[in-house]
Amino acid sequence: MSDQPKLVIGTRGSPLALAQAYETRDRLQAAHEDLRADGAIAIEVIKTTGDMILDRPLSEIGGKGLFTKEIDDAQLDGRIDIAVHSMKDVPTWLPEGISLPCILPREDPRDVFISPKAKTLADLPKGAVVGTASLRRQAQIKAKYPHLETITFRGNVQSRLRKLEEGVVDATLLANAGMRRLKYEDAITSVIEDTDMLPAVAQGAIGISCRTGDERMMNYLAPLNCETSTIRVLAERALLRVLDGSCRTPIAALAEIDGDEIYLRGMLAKPDGSEVLTNEMRGPITDPDGLGTKAGQELKDRAGEGFLSDVVQA
């Protein structure tokens, strides 16, 4: 075999990102005999702006693309063949020349509550401090539990758990999918039902991108794609697209498959939790984009111009 790998995977370097890259590698090797030889698949770690700036909220420094731009550049330059992304970090519009043909089977999309001091958010005493970098989580906490304080809390899963242990905050919220992929289930105090806190768009889903028109990579990825997960993610991302979603906007959505229908719930909130708009819609499984677009437009119409401009400035 030549020294050159047949396929190079690009990924961020956090333990969770690497776990997702290894899962992708393992699935590729299970599906393709020619990728099982030693050295057939290489993993290249790419540091992104979002990984380097940890002292400010994402909303202040440019939003979601901060976790993907350098990886996209490496892909377009030909340094990597495919890239593995947490779908909730992927911007609403993909850069020209990059396609996303593959969504792996989705993990549990719910959030989890982690605290040494209480079993649930509702059990925290007045003035307790919850650390989270997510405006979506902050807005929902402020709306339901106005007696709690929230502070911006960034870093990878390990650093957030360490800050919690050190008493910087009384509790934090993380994605159940990430905790499960890292085998950190024992650290979870309780899982938050999606009726209590709607998840981020595409939370728990891993997306794999390649260069547009790269038939070889498309063929490698085809057996890995989960059709059900793709339908759900497409519906949620369509809602996000209508609302021009970024890290500056508290938006949540969850699509579920119910027979031959998609059941989609959406949320748009002001960052301070003073207004929370929600909706739910059903539509045919054959048109996830249409359902998401319709649901997003309904929220946008109800919000009106002022609502969204307040959100963007916040």
C-alpha positions as CSV (number, residue, x, y, z in Angstrom):
1,M,0.0,0.0,0.0
2,S,1.2,3.5,-0.7
3,D,2.1,5.9,2.1
4,Q,-0.7,8.2,1.0
5,P,-4.0,7.8,2.9
6,K,-7.0,7.1,0.7
7,L,-9.1,9.5,2.7
8,V,-8.3,12.4,5.1
9,I,-10.8,13.4,7.7
10,G,-10.7,17.0,9.0
11,T,-12.0,17.7,12.5
12,R,-11.7,20.1,15.4
13,G,-9.4,18.9,18.2
14,S,-11.7,18.8,21.2
15,P,-12.2,15.4,22.8
16,L,-15.8,15.4,21.6
17,A,-14.9,16.4,18.0
18,L,-12.3,13.6,18.0
19,A,-14.8,11.1,19.3
20,Q,-17.1,12.0,16.4
21,A,-14.2,11.7,13.9
22,Y,-13.3,8.2,15.2
23,E,-16.9,7.2,15.0
24,T,-17.0,8.3,11.4
25,R,-13.7,6.5,10.6
26,D,-15.1,3.3,12.2
27,R,-18.3,3.5,10.2
28,L,-16.3,4.1,7.0
29,Q,-14.2,1.1,7.6
30,A,-17.2,-1.1,8.4
31,A,-18.8,-0.1,5.1
32,H,-15.7,-0.2,2.8
33,E,-13.1,-3.0,2.8
34,D,-10.5,-0.8,1.0
35,L,-10.5,1.6,4.0
36,R,-9.6,-1.0,6.6
37,A,-5.9,-1.3,5.9
38,D,-3.5,0.6,8.3
39,G,-3.1,4.2,7.1
40,A,-6.0,4.1,4.7
41,I,-7.7,6.8,6.7
42,A,-5.9,9.8,8.3
43,I,-7.4,12.3,10.8
44,E,-6.2,15.8,10.6
45,V,-6.9,18.2,13.5
46,I,-7.7,21.8,12.5
47,K,-7.8,24.6,15.0
48,T,-10.7,26.9,14.5
49,T,-11.2,30.5,15.6
50,G,-14.0,29.3,17.9
51,D,-11.5,27.0,19.7
52,M,-9.0,29.8,20.2
53,I,-11.3,32.5,21.5
54,L,-12.8,31.2,24.8
55,D,-13.2,34.4,26.8
56,R,-16.2,35.9,24.9
57,P,-19.6,34.7,23.9
58,L,-19.9,33.5,20.3
59,S,-22.5,36.1,19.6
60,E,-19.8,38.8,20.1
61,I,-17.2,37.3,17.8
62,G,-19.2,36.2,14.8
63,G,-21.4,33.2,15.5
64,K,-21.4,29.6,14.2
65,G,-19.0,29.8,11.3
66,L,-16.1,30.2,13.8
67,F,-16.1,26.5,14.3
68,T,-16.1,25.6,10.6
69,K,-14.3,28.3,8.5
70,E,-10.8,26.9,8.8
71,I,-12.1,23.4,8.2
72,D,-14.0,24.5,5.1
73,D,-10.8,26.2,3.8
74,A,-8.8,23.0,4.3
75,Q,-11.4,21.1,2.4
76,L,-11.6,23.6,-0.5
77,D,-7.7,23.6,-0.6
78,G,-7.7,19.8,-0.9
79,R,-5.8,19.2,2.4
80,I,-8.7,17.1,3.7
81,D,-11.3,15.1,1.8
82,I,-14.2,15.1,4.3
83,A,-15.0,17.0,7.5
84,V,-16.9,15.9,10.5
85,H,-19.1,18.5,12.2
86,S,-21.6,18.7,15.0
87,M,-24.6,19.9,12.9
88,K,-25.6,22.4,15.5
89,D,-22.3,24.3,14.8
90,V,-22.8,24.3,11.0
91,P,-23.8,27.7,9.6
92,T,-27.2,28.0,8.0
93,W,-25.6,28.5,4.5
94,L,-22.7,26.3,3.4
95,P,-19.8,27.9,1.6
96,E,-19.7,27.6,-2.2
97,G,-18.0,24.4,-3.2
98,I,-19.0,22.4,-0.1
99,S,-21.8,19.9,0.2
100,L,-23.2,18.0,3.1
101,P,-24.4,14.6,1.7
102,C,-24.3,12.6,5.0
103,I,-25.9,12.8,8.4
104,L,-25.1,9.9,10.8
105,P,-27.8,8.3,12.9
106,R,-28.8,11.0,15.4
107,E,-28.1,10.7,19.2
108,D,-30.5,11.9,21.9
109,P,-31.1,15.6,21.1
110,R,-32.0,16.6,24.7
111,D,-30.0,18.8,27.1
112,V,-28.8,17.5,30.4
113,F,-28.6,19.2,33.8
114,I,-25.4,18.8,35.8
115,S,-25.1,20.1,39.4
116,P,-23.7,18.9,42.7
117,K,-26.3,21.0,44.5
118,A,-29.7,20.1,42.9
119,K,-31.5,17.4,40.9
120,T,-33.1,19.8,38.4
121,L,-33.2,23.4,37.3
122,A,-36.5,23.8,39.3
123,D,-34.7,22.6,42.5
124,L,-32.0,25.3,42.4
125,P,-32.4,28.1,45.0
126,K,-33.0,31.7,44.2
127,G,-29.8,33.4,43.0
128,A,-28.1,30.1,42.0
129,V,-25.7,30.6,39.0
130,V,-26.1,28.5,35.9
131,G,-23.2,28.6,33.4
132,T,-23.9,28.2,29.7
133,A,-22.6,29.7,26.5
134,S,-26.0,29.1,24.7
135,L,-28.3,32.0,24.3
136,R,-31.1,29.4,23.6
137,R,-30.5,27.8,27.0
138,Q,-30.1,31.2,28.7
139,A,-33.4,32.5,27.3
140,Q,-35.4,29.4,28.3
141,I,-33.9,29.4,31.8
142,K,-34.7,33.1,32.3
143,A,-38.3,32.7,31.0
144,K,-39.0,29.7,33.3
145,Y,-36.8,30.4,36.2
146,P,-36.4,34.2,36.5
147,H,-35.0,33.7,40.1
148,L,-31.8,32.1,38.6
149,E,-28.7,33.8,37.4
150,T,-27.0,32.8,34.1
151,I,-23.4,33.5,33.1
152,T,-21.6,32.8,29.8
153,F,-19.6,29.6,30.2
154,R,-17.5,28.5,27.2
155,G,-14.9,25.8,26.7
156,N,-15.1,22.0,25.9
157,V,-17.1,19.6,28.0
158,Q,-14.1,18.7,30.2
159,S,-13.3,22.4,31.1
160,R,-17.0,23.1,31.8
161,L,-17.2,20.2,34.2
162,R,-14.0,21.3,35.9
163,K,-15.3,24.8,36.4
164,L,-18.5,23.3,37.9
165,E,-16.3,21.2,40.2
166,E,-14.3,24.3,41.3
167,G,-17.6,26.1,42.2
168,V,-17.4,28.8,39.6
169,V,-21.1,28.0,39.0
170,D,-23.8,26.0,40.7
171,A,-25.0,24.1,37.6
172,T,-24.4,23.8,33.9
173,L,-26.3,22.4,30.9
174,L,-24.8,20.3,28.1
175,A,-26.0,18.2,25.2
176,N,-26.8,14.7,26.2
177,A,-25.4,13.5,22.9
178,G,-21.9,14.8,23.7
179,M,-22.0,13.4,27.2
180,R,-22.9,10.0,25.7
181,R,-20.3,10.1,23.0
182,L,-17.7,10.9,25.6
183,K,-18.9,8.1,27.9
184,Y,-19.6,10.7,30.6
185,E,-23.1,9.6,31.5
186,D,-22.1,9.2,35.1
187,A,-21.6,13.0,35.4
188,I,-25.3,13.7,34.3
189,T,-27.6,14.7,37.2
190,S,-30.8,14.6,35.1
191,V,-31.9,14.6,31.5
192,I,-34.1,17.7,30.7
193,E,-37.2,16.7,28.8
194,D,-37.6,18.5,25.4
195,T,-41.0,19.7,26.7
196,D,-39.1,21.7,29.4
197,M,-36.3,22.9,27.2
198,L,-36.4,22.7,23.4
199,P,-33.0,21.6,22.0
200,A,-30.8,23.5,19.6
201,V,-31.4,22.9,15.9
202,A,-29.8,19.6,14.8
203,Q,-28.4,18.9,18.3
204,G,-27.1,15.4,18.6
205,A,-26.6,15.1,14.8
206,I,-23.2,14.6,13.1
207,G,-22.8,15.9,9.6
208,I,-20.1,15.0,7.1
209,S,-19.2,17.4,4.3
210,C,-17.1,17.0,1.2
211,R,-16.3,19.0,-1.9
212,T,-19.2,19.5,-4.2
213,G,-18.9,17.1,-7.1
214,D,-16.4,14.8,-5.4
215,E,-17.9,11.5,-6.5
216,R,-15.4,9.3,-4.8
217,M,-16.1,10.8,-1.4
218,M,-19.9,10.8,-2.1
219,N,-19.7,7.1,-2.8
220,Y,-17.8,6.5,0.4
221,L,-20.3,8.5,2.5
222,A,-23.5,7.1,0.9
223,P,-23.8,4.0,3.0
224,L,-23.3,6.0,6.2
225,N,-26.2,8.4,5.6
226,C,-29.2,8.0,7.9
227,E,-32.4,9.0,6.0
228,T,-34.5,9.6,9.1
229,S,-31.9,11.8,10.8
230,T,-31.5,13.7,7.5
231,I,-35.2,14.5,7.3
232,R,-35.3,15.7,10.8
233,V,-32.2,17.9,10.4
234,L,-33.5,19.4,7.1
235,A,-36.8,20.4,8.7
236,E,-35.1,22.0,11.7
237,R,-32.4,23.8,9.6
238,A,-35.1,25.2,7.2
239,L,-36.8,26.8,10.2
240,L,-33.5,28.2,11.3
241,R,-32.8,29.6,7.8
242,V,-36.0,31.5,7.6
243,L,-35.2,33.1,11.0
244,D,-31.7,33.9,9.8
245,G,-30.4,31.9,12.8
246,S,-27.0,32.5,14.2
247,C,-25.5,32.4,17.7
248,R,-27.0,35.8,18.3
249,T,-30.5,34.5,18.1
250,P,-32.2,32.2,20.7
251,I,-33.8,29.7,18.4
252,A,-34.7,26.1,19.1
253,A,-36.4,23.3,17.1
254,L,-37.0,19.6,17.2
255,A,-38.4,17.5,14.4
256,E,-39.6,14.0,15.0
257,I,-40.9,11.3,12.6
258,D,-44.5,10.2,13.3
259,G,-45.5,7.6,10.8
260,D,-45.5,9.3,7.4
261,E,-45.5,12.8,9.0
262,I,-42.9,15.1,10.5
263,Y,-43.9,16.7,13.8
264,L,-41.9,19.9,14.2
265,R,-41.8,22.2,17.2
266,G,-40.0,25.6,17.0
267,M,-39.1,28.4,19.4
268,L,-37.9,32.0,19.0
269,A,-37.1,34.0,22.1
270,K,-35.6,37.3,23.2
271,P,-32.3,36.7,25.0
272,D,-33.6,38.0,28.3
273,G,-36.5,35.5,28.2
274,S,-39.1,38.3,28.3
275,E,-40.8,36.9,25.2
276,V,-40.8,33.3,24.0
277,L,-42.7,32.4,20.9
278,T,-43.4,28.7,20.2
279,N,-45.2,26.7,17.5
280,E,-45.8,23.2,16.3
281,M,-46.7,21.9,12.9
282,R,-47.0,18.7,11.0
283,G,-46.2,18.0,7.4
284,P,-45.4,15.2,5.0
285,I,-42.2,13.3,5.5
286,T,-41.4,14.0,1.8
287,D,-41.0,17.7,2.3
288,P,-39.0,18.6,5.4
289,D,-37.7,21.8,3.9
290,G,-41.2,23.0,3.1
291,L,-42.4,22.3,6.7
292,G,-39.5,24.0,8.3
293,T,-39.8,27.0,6.0
294,K,-43.5,27.3,6.9
295,A,-42.9,26.9,10.6
296,G,-40.1,29.4,10.6
297,Q,-42.1,31.9,8.6
298,E,-45.0,31.6,11.1
299,L,-42.7,32.4,14.0
300,K,-41.2,35.3,12.0
301,D,-44.6,36.8,11.2
302,R,-45.7,36.6,14.8
303,A,-42.5,38.1,16.1
304,G,-42.5,41.1,13.7
305,E,-39.6,43.4,12.8
306,G,-38.9,44.8,16.2
307,F,-38.6,41.5,17.9
308,L,-35.9,40.2,15.6
309,S,-33.9,43.5,15.6
310,D,-34.0,43.4,19.4
311,V,-32.6,39.9,19.3
312,V,-29.8,40.7,16.9
313,Q,-28.7,43.7,18.9
314,A,-28.8,41.9,22.3
